[in-house]
C-alpha cells in the first residue's frame, strides 16, 4: 500500500486507514473455517437485554473506537485496515459462537456484537485487538447500554465514555522494538491431543464456575500465582493424556503451554490494539513423569523469569525484526499469504500443546457492578491444539471456559477433576447436551 497523506486525527475518528500491528499481520493469511482467529468476551446482566437500546449504544460507542470501525483491505505488500462507513447491526447469539468472519465481503466488520436473554457478547478477530482491548470495548458498550437504560452508574472510572486519544491506536510492538538482540530459542515440536474434528463452525464449550476465594486460597497455599496454578493443572492433565497414549518415555513429546502476557504491564503503552506475547512453560516427559509439585515449580519459575522486560524483548525483537526485514517487506502479499500459514504452524501452534489465557480480575465501577452478574472469556479453536482455555474473574466467581473442536473432553474432565479433588467446588456448564459425563454437570443450551 502506498503512503497516504490522509487525515490521521484519531481522537476525532477521521483516520481513513491503519497499518496492521505486528501481531495482526499473520491472521488474515491463516484465517479459515477451521482457524477463525476469533475470541469472545461477554457480560451477563441481571436484566434481559433490550436489543433496540443495545443497537443505539453500539452506534454511539463505535465512534470512540475508530480503529475498530474498519474493514480489511489488500495492499500490494500487506493487508491494511480501512475506515468502514457502514452501520453495524447487532445479532442474536448462537449455540456455536466464534464462527469465522468473512472480511473480504465488502462492508464486513472485524468484530460482531451478539445478545441473548441477559447476555451481551462481543466477538473480535485478532486482527483488531487482544483481550485487554476487547474488554475495554465491552466495558464501554455495556456502560453506555446501562446508562441509556436509566441506571445510576456513577463515575465510569477508566471506562471510555468519549473519543479516545491517538495513543489508543498505536502499534506498540514497533514503538518498543529493539534491534540487535539475541533471539529466543526456536522450541521443540510439542505433544498435541488427538481427536476427530467437528464440522467447521462447531465448537464445544465447557465452563467451570469456581468460588474465587477457594481457588485463590489453594494457589496461595502453594505459593504460586493463580495463572501459574491453573497452567500447572492444565499441563498435568495433558501429561496424563499422553501417558495413556504413549507407554515408552523416549517416544513422548514435550508438553508446552502457551500463556499470553499483557505487554502493557511491562511497557508504558495505552494501546487498545494487540499488545501481547507468549511465554511457554514446558515439561519433557522423556525424562520421566513429573509430579504436580515439580510442574508447579517449573511453571512458577518460567512465568517469573520470562515475563520481565529483558526476556520478553527477545521475542519482540524476533517478531518485529522479521516484519522490518527488507526482503520480507518487498515480497508481494500474494506470496506472503503462502508463507504465513507455514510460519503460523512451524513457529507457533506446533510448539505448544494448548493455550491458557487469564484476563485476571475484571473490575467495574460500583454502580455498573451492581448490574452485571458474570463475565466470560472464550478463545477460538484451531485444528492443531484443538482446545484452549480462557479465564477471567469477576466479583466472587472465577469463570474458566474450555473451547474445543473435538467431541472428546478428556482435557476438560481431567482439569476440573483435579480441582475437585483438591476440595475446590466447580459448577460445570456445557453448550451442548452430552450423554455421559463423570462430573456433576448443569447442562445449558445457547440458542
Secondary structure as GFF3:
##gff-version 3
##sequence-region A 1 447
A	DSSP	three_ten_helix	10	12	.	.	.	ID=ss1
A	DSSP	beta_strand	17	19	.	.	.	ID=ss2
A	DSSP	three_ten_helix	22	26	.	.	.	ID=ss3
A	DSSP	alpha_helix	27	30	.	.	.	ID=ss4
A	DSSP	beta_strand	38	45	.	.	.	ID=ss5
A	DSSP	alpha_helix	51	61	.	.	.	ID=ss6
A	DSSP	three_ten_helix	62	64	.	.	.	ID=ss7
A	DSSP	beta_strand	70	74	.	.	.	ID=ss8
A	DSSP	beta_strand	79	83	.	.	.	ID=ss9
A	DSSP	beta_strand	91	92	.	.	.	ID=ss10
A	DSSP	beta_strand	111	116	.	.	.	ID=ss11
A	DSSP	beta_strand	119	125	.	.	.	ID=ss12
A	DSSP	alpha_helix	131	148	.	.	.	ID=ss13
A	DSSP	three_ten_helix	166	169	.	.	.	ID=ss14
A	DSSP	alpha_helix	172	175	.	.	.	ID=ss15
A	DSSP	beta_strand	204	211	.	.	.	ID=ss16
A	DSSP	alpha_helix	212	221	.	.	.	ID=ss17
A	DSSP	alpha_helix	226	245	.	.	.	ID=ss18
A	DSSP	three_ten_helix	249	251	.	.	.	ID=ss19
A	DSSP	beta_strand	255	262	.	.	.	ID=ss20
A	DSSP	three_ten_helix	263	265	.	.	.	ID=ss21
A	DSSP	beta_strand	276	283	.	.	.	ID=ss22
A	DSSP	three_ten_helix	285	287	.	.	.	ID=ss23
A	DSSP	alpha_helix	292	305	.	.	.	ID=ss24
A	DSSP	alpha_helix	309	324	.	.	.	ID=ss25
A	DSSP	alpha_helix	326	330	.	.	.	ID=ss26
A	DSSP	alpha_helix	333	346	.	.	.	ID=ss27
A	DSSP	three_ten_helix	349	351	.	.	.	ID=ss28
A	DSSP	beta_strand	354	361	.	.	.	ID=ss29
A	DSSP	alpha_helix	366	369	.	.	.	ID=ss30
A	DSSP	beta_strand	372	379	.	.	.	ID=ss31
A	DSSP	beta_strand	387	394	.	.	.	ID=ss32
A	DSSP	beta_strand	397	404	.	.	.	ID=ss33
A	DSSP	alpha_helix	410	421	.	.	.	ID=ss34
A	DSSP	beta_strand	427	430	.	.	.	ID=ss35
A	DSSP	beta_strand	441	443	.	.	.	ID=ss36
###
